[in-house]
Amino acid sequence: MTLQETRQQRIAEILALAPVVPVVVVDDAAHAVPMAKALVAGGIRAIEVTLRTPAALDAIRAIAAEVEGAVVGVGTVLDGTQLEAARKAGACFAVSPGASPKLLDAADDDELPLLPGVATASEAMTLLERGFRHLKFFPAVPAGGARLLAAWASPLPHIRFCPTGSISLANAPEFLALPNVACVGGSWLAPKDKLVAGDWAGIERLAREAAALRAG
């Protein structure tokens, strides 16, 4: 098995952990551990911490070290430097909104599995040529939503997607019913107001609702 095949197998296993991967923005690293514990208690193990704040890498380190059962990943990865930093911080997977040639070259040489983003069939085909069989569909709703993914299922049968962007508890089932969707990404599981308030019980309730959804 090649390194890319190994990485793709690992991504498949991570995406299969639950119907939803929470996309989390952490402003205060002190929130990371109790938030992750609440998500895991609610049945959500894979957690994407985005690199949108200075606290992100510290949050990843803390979750990786202290939260049993959590599979922490990094989101909004834009280049090879960020990919390496995330791996060193303890991330188990990486997610990107798109896929630049330099990022893909860096990913080729890194053990950390990457879930690159696409918004068109041509982008998906290009990544398939490089061995990527699991892709992020972003921004899911603005780019065409479930109807577009349904149209891709027949001509791109080897690819499974994690649609992310404007997805909620209400519209997630529409995506999860599709045969080419492994799971969805969503920011509603750990909203800023609950993080600031320390409402870990509220986050656990949201996680339980999401975990009750099922992929098609």
N, C-alpha and C positions, 0 to 999 in steps of 0.2 A: 504494500500500500504506500502510495506517495505521501509526502507531507501535506499536500493540498487535500488529498482524499481523507487523510486523518483529521485535518481541520474541519472539513465539511461534515464528517461523521459526528464530530463533537458539537458543531453548531446544530445539527439535526437533533441531537440528544437534548441540548439546552432548550431549543424551541418547543420540544415536546413536553417539557416539565409542567406547563400550565397553558391555558388558552390565551393568557395575557401576560406580556412583559411590561411591567411598569416603567415608564420613562420619567426619571426623577431628577429634579433640579434641587441641589442641596446648597443653601446659602450658609449654613452653619454646620460644620462637621460634627458638632455635638449631637445633632439630630439623627445622624446616619444610623447608628446602632439601634436605638429604640424603634426607628422607622422600619428598618430591615427586619427586626424581630417581629414586628406587628405584621408585616407582609408575609413572612414565612409562617407565622401562626395562622394566618388566614388562607394558607395553601398556595401562596405565590413565592416560588423560590428564585427564579431568575429575575434579577433586578438590574436595570440599566441606569447608571449614574452618568448624567451628561457632563461634558467638559465645558459648561457654560458659566461656571463660577470658580473663584480661586480655591474654594473648599473641596472641589470634586475629588482630587486625588487623595486627600486626607480621608475623605468619606469612604472611598474605595478601600484604602488600607484598613480602616477601622472595621468595615463590614467583613472583609476577607479574614481578618484576624479574630473577630469576636462573635460573629453570628453563625451558629451552627445551622447547616442546611441551606444557607444562602449561596447562590451562584451569582456573584457580582460581576457585572460587565461595565464597560465604559461606552458612552455615547458621544456623538458629535466629534468623532475623530476625523481630523482633516489632513494629517500628514504623518510621516514615519516617526518623527520625534514624539508626537503624542501617543502613537501606538506603543513605542518602547516604554515610555513613562508609565502608561497604563499597565502594561505587563509587569513591570517592576513593582508597581503598587499593589499587585495581587489580582488584577482583573482576569476573569476567565474567558471573556469574549469581548469583541469590540464591534461597534456599530458606527457607520458613517452615513451622512445624508446623501452622499453621492459616491463617485469613484473616479478620482483623478489618476492619470498614469503613474505619477510619482507615489501616490499612496498605495496603489496596487503593487508596484515594484517593491515597496517596503514590506508589504504584507507577504509577498512571496518568500521573503527571507526571515520572517518572524513566525514563531510557533503559535502566537495568539490568533485564534480564529476570528476572521473578519466577516461581518454581515454588511456588505456595501449596499448603498441605496440606488434605486433606479426609478425612472418615471416614464420610460418609453420602452417599446419592444426592442428597438435597436440597442439600447443600453443593456437590456437583459441578455440579448444575444451575444454582445461583446464580452460580458462577464462569464457567460456560459462557456465561451471559447477558452477562457482562462481557468476553467474548472470550478467556477462558483455555481452551485446548484441550489443555494439558499440565499435569497436576496430580500432586502428591505424595500417595500414599495412606498415611496415618499414623494410628495405629501399625498397620502392615499385619497382622501375625499376630493381635494381640489384637482388632483391629476386625473380623475375619472372614476374613482370609487370602485365598488364591487362589480359594477357592470364591465369596467375595463378589465379587471382581473379575470372575470368569467370568460371574456373574449380571448384572453391569452392562454387559457387552460389547454385548449386543443393544439394550437401551433407550438406551444412551449411546454410540452408535457413533462420535461425533466426538471423543471424549476418549481420550487415551493417558495412562497412569499410570507413575509411578516409585514403586512400593511400598517403604516403608522402615519398619523397626521389627521386631526379632527375626528378621531374615533372615540366613541363613548360607550357606556354600558348599553345605551339604546340601539346603536347601529352596529355594534360589534358582532352580533349573531349573523347579520347579513354577510359579513366577510368570512366568518368562521364556518359558514355552511358550504363554502366553495372548496372543491377538491384540491386546489393548488395553494391553499392557505394553511400554514402550519400553526400560526397563532397571530395575534395582533399586538401592536404596541400602543400603550395609552398612558396619558399623563393624569388621568382622573383618579388613580388609586392613591396618590400621595400629593394632594393639592397643597399649595403654599399655606393656606389658612390653617389647615390641620397640622402642618409641620411647625408653624410659628406657635400655635396654641399647645403643642405637645399632645394632641389628641390621638394617641396611639390606638386606643380602642376604636375610634372612628376609622382609622386607616385599616385596622384588622377587619372591620365590617365590610369596607369597600373591597378588600382583598377576597373575602369569602364570596361576595357577589360575583366577582370576576372569575374566581376559581370554579364556580358552578357553571360557567359557560363551557361549551364543548366545541372543539374544532370538528369540521366535517370530515 
